[in-house]
């Protein structure tokens, strides 16, 4: 059987409660395992690492859709469903930030 692997990370903010991370991981895993276009029992979703600005959740699954258009549409479907879960649980996606301190000079 032909299949395509998809792998990506979701970075959530450091103030995300542990329980919310565990719930998100569980629900993404259920979402992927219930999709008939994804190979059963192969999705892997887990809290992977501490990033510079985010807590990283790794998502890996194998699509049974191998042609470009159906595969791309499945990725979009999964991404939107994950975004809905993130928003439903009021989890914030992290993004890199920098603080710039400006010294006040004598004019």
C-alpha positions in Angstrom: 0.0 0.0 0.0 1.4 3.4 -0.9 1.4 6.2 1.7 3.0 9.6 2.4 4.5 10.7 5.7 3.6 14.0 7.2 5.7 15.4 10.1 5.5 18.8 11.8 5.7 20.5 15.1 3.3 22.7 17.0 4.9 25.2 19.3 2.7 26.3 22.2 3.6 29.0 24.8 5.5 28.2 27.9 2.6 29.2 30.1 0.4 26.4 28.7 -0.7 24.2 31.6 0.6 20.6 31.5 -3.0 19.3 31.5 -3.8 21.3 28.4 -0.7 19.9 26.5 -1.7 16.4 27.5 -5.3 16.9 26.4 -4.2 18.4 23.1 -1.8 15.5 22.4 -4.6 13.0 23.2 -7.2 14.8 21.0 -4.9 15.2 18.0 -4.0 11.5 18.3 -7.7 10.6 18.3 -8.4 13.0 15.4 -5.7 11.3 13.3 -6.7 7.7 14.2 -10.3 8.4 13.3 -9.6 9.7 9.9 -10.1 7.0 7.2 -7.5 8.7 4.9 -4.8 8.2 7.5 -3.1 4.8 8.1 -4.5 3.4 11.3 -2.3 3.0 14.4 0.6 4.9 12.8 0.0 8.5 14.1 2.5 9.6 16.7 1.7 12.7 18.7 3.9 13.7 21.7 5.4 16.5 23.7 8.8 16.5 22.0 11.0 19.3 23.2 11.6 22.6 25.0 12.3 25.2 22.3 13.8 28.7 22.5 10.4 30.2 22.7 7.9 27.3 22.7 7.0 23.9 24.1 7.0 21.7 21.0 4.5 19.0 20.1 5.5 16.6 17.4 2.9 15.2 15.0 3.6 12.4 12.6 1.1 10.5 10.4 1.0 8.5 7.2 -1.5 9.6 4.6 -3.2 7.0 2.4 -3.7 9.8 -0.1 -0.6 9.9 -2.3 -1.5 12.1 -5.2 -0.6 15.8 -4.7 -4.1 17.3 -4.6 -5.8 14.8 -2.3 -2.8 14.7 -0.1 -2.7 18.5 0.2 -6.4 18.6 0.9 -6.0 16.1 3.7 -3.1 18.1 5.2 -5.4 21.2 5.1 -8.2 19.2 6.7 -5.9 18.0 9.5 -4.3 21.4 10.1 -7.7 23.1 10.4 -9.0 20.5 12.8 -5.9 20.9 14.9 -6.3 24.7 14.9 -9.9 24.2 16.1 -8.6 22.1 19.0 -6.0 24.6 19.9 -8.6 27.4 19.9 -11.2 25.3 21.7 -8.7 24.7 24.6 -7.6 28.4 24.5 -4.0 27.3 23.9 -1.7 30.0 22.4 0.6 29.2 19.5 4.1 30.5 20.3 6.1 32.7 18.0 9.6 34.2 18.4 9.9 37.5 20.2 12.7 39.9 21.1 12.9 42.7 23.6 14.7 45.8 22.5 15.8 48.1 25.3 16.3 51.7 24.2 18.4 53.9 26.3 17.3 57.4 26.7 20.0 59.8 25.6 20.6 63.4 26.6 19.3 65.6 23.9 
